[in-house]
């Protein structure tokens, strides 16, 4: 999954995020959380590539994630 972080706009800033945990919380009453890890940078404008434990549902595209 490719993640674009609002405050990151260069490769150097994106490199600082590699290795951090990413959490997506599903909508609905159960609030299931899917966790992943930032694996690498993607491109030159600060996007990062995250690998999640399980496959991500289609409703997660374009949603907000939490980076810890």
Residue frames as qw, qx, qy, qz and C-alpha x, y, z in Angstrom:
[[0.000, 0.892, 0.451, 0.000, 0.00, 0.00, 0.00],
 [0.405, 0.331, -0.018, 0.852, 1.40, 3.41, -0.94],
 [0.306, -0.793, -0.446, 0.280, 0.93, 6.09, 1.75],
 [0.297, 0.587, 0.032, 0.753, 1.32, 9.83, 1.20],
 [0.439, -0.554, -0.457, 0.539, 2.15, 11.77, 4.37],
 [0.121, 0.945, 0.267, 0.142, 1.06, 15.42, 4.39],
 [0.312, -0.915, 0.200, 0.162, 4.10, 16.78, 6.23],
 [0.625, -0.307, 0.567, 0.440, 6.67, 14.80, 4.20],
 [0.572, 0.782, 0.061, -0.241, 7.68, 16.15, 0.78],
 [0.290, 0.736, -0.607, -0.077, 11.25, 14.88, 0.21],
 [0.836, 0.115, -0.535, 0.039, 13.09, 11.56, 0.12],
 [0.286, 0.320, -0.645, 0.632, 15.18, 12.49, 3.15],
 [0.467, -0.229, 0.366, -0.772, 12.13, 13.10, 5.33],
 [0.887, 0.018, -0.217, -0.408, 10.54, 9.87, 4.09],
 [0.622, 0.277, -0.689, 0.248, 13.63, 7.84, 5.04],
 [0.115, -0.300, 0.623, -0.713, 13.02, 8.80, 8.68],
 [0.738, -0.078, 0.148, -0.653, 9.65, 7.00, 8.56],
 [0.715, 0.227, -0.646, -0.142, 11.01, 3.63, 7.38],
 [0.369, 0.048, -0.844, 0.386, 10.49, 0.99, 10.08],
 [0.295, -0.040, 0.426, -0.854, 7.59, 2.75, 11.84],
 [0.159, 0.323, 0.929, -0.090, 4.21, 1.10, 12.44],
 [0.294, -0.064, -0.305, -0.904, 1.10, 2.04, 10.48],
 [0.162, 0.296, 0.877, -0.344, -2.41, 1.41, 11.85],
 [0.309, -0.160, -0.435, -0.830, -5.65, 1.61, 9.87],
 [0.266, 0.179, 0.757, -0.569, -8.91, 1.49, 11.85],
 [0.021, -0.322, -0.807, -0.495, -11.93, 0.14, 10.02],
 [0.371, -0.197, 0.035, -0.907, -15.22, 2.04, 10.10],
 [0.677, -0.276, -0.602, -0.322, -18.23, 0.52, 11.80],
 [0.649, -0.671, 0.070, -0.350, -19.01, -0.62, 15.30],
 [0.955, -0.181, -0.075, 0.223, -16.21, -3.21, 15.63],
 [0.019, -0.949, 0.314, 0.007, -13.32, -0.75, 14.92],
 [0.947, -0.041, 0.154, 0.278, -10.95, -3.52, 13.79],
 [0.053, -0.891, 0.367, 0.261, -7.34, -2.35, 13.48],
 [0.920, 0.308, 0.043, 0.239, -4.99, -3.60, 10.77],
 [0.384, -0.814, 0.301, 0.314, -1.30, -3.06, 11.46],
 [0.819, 0.501, 0.023, 0.278, 1.55, -2.75, 9.04],
 [0.574, -0.564, 0.166, 0.570, 5.11, -1.54, 8.79],
 [0.376, 0.886, -0.153, -0.225, 6.65, 1.10, 6.53],
 [0.914, -0.014, 0.278, 0.295, 9.09, -0.85, 4.36],
 [0.540, 0.032, 0.316, 0.780, 10.59, 1.67, 1.92],
 [0.156, 0.560, 0.028, -0.813, 10.24, 5.05, 0.28],
 [0.530, 0.480, 0.668, 0.205, 8.29, 5.31, -2.98],
 [0.355, 0.805, 0.267, 0.393, 9.33, 7.91, -5.51],
 [0.471, 0.187, -0.191, 0.840, 10.94, 11.26, -4.92],
 [0.210, -0.547, -0.095, -0.805, 8.13, 13.27, -3.34],
 [0.216, -0.334, 0.618, -0.678, 7.96, 11.63, 0.08],
 [0.861, -0.113, -0.143, -0.475, 5.49, 8.77, -0.40],
 [0.215, -0.423, 0.862, -0.179, 6.22, 5.53, 1.48],
 [0.672, 0.015, -0.651, -0.353, 5.36, 1.87, 0.91],
 [0.476, -0.346, 0.611, -0.530, 3.72, -0.02, 3.77],
 [0.475, 0.029, -0.859, -0.189, 3.30, -3.77, 4.10],
 [0.614, -0.340, 0.236, -0.672, 0.30, -4.86, 6.19],
 [0.376, -0.207, 0.880, -0.203, -0.16, -8.15, 8.06],
 [0.487, 0.409, 0.771, -0.031, -3.29, -9.00, 6.08],
 [0.241, 0.376, 0.530, 0.721, -4.68, -7.77, 2.80],
 [0.083, 0.262, 0.261, -0.925, -6.28, -4.35, 2.91],
 [0.350, 0.601, 0.715, -0.073, -9.97, -4.01, 2.00],
 [0.321, 0.498, 0.406, 0.696, -10.99, -1.70, -0.81],
 [0.233, -0.901, -0.320, -0.177, -12.68, 0.69, 1.61],
 [0.617, -0.589, -0.005, 0.521, -9.25, 1.54, 3.08],
 [0.512, 0.295, 0.293, 0.751, -8.12, 3.35, -0.10],
 [0.037, 0.624, 0.153, 0.766, -7.94, 7.09, 0.44],
 [0.611, -0.729, -0.290, -0.106, -8.50, 6.82, 4.20],
 [0.080, -0.822, 0.429, -0.367, -6.43, 8.23, 7.06],
 [0.868, -0.098, -0.435, 0.219, -3.89, 5.99, 8.83],
 [0.462, -0.865, 0.185, -0.066, -1.99, 6.48, 12.06],
 [0.709, 0.442, -0.421, 0.352, 1.84, 6.33, 12.01],
 [0.665, -0.740, 0.090, -0.050, 3.58, 5.48, 15.28]]
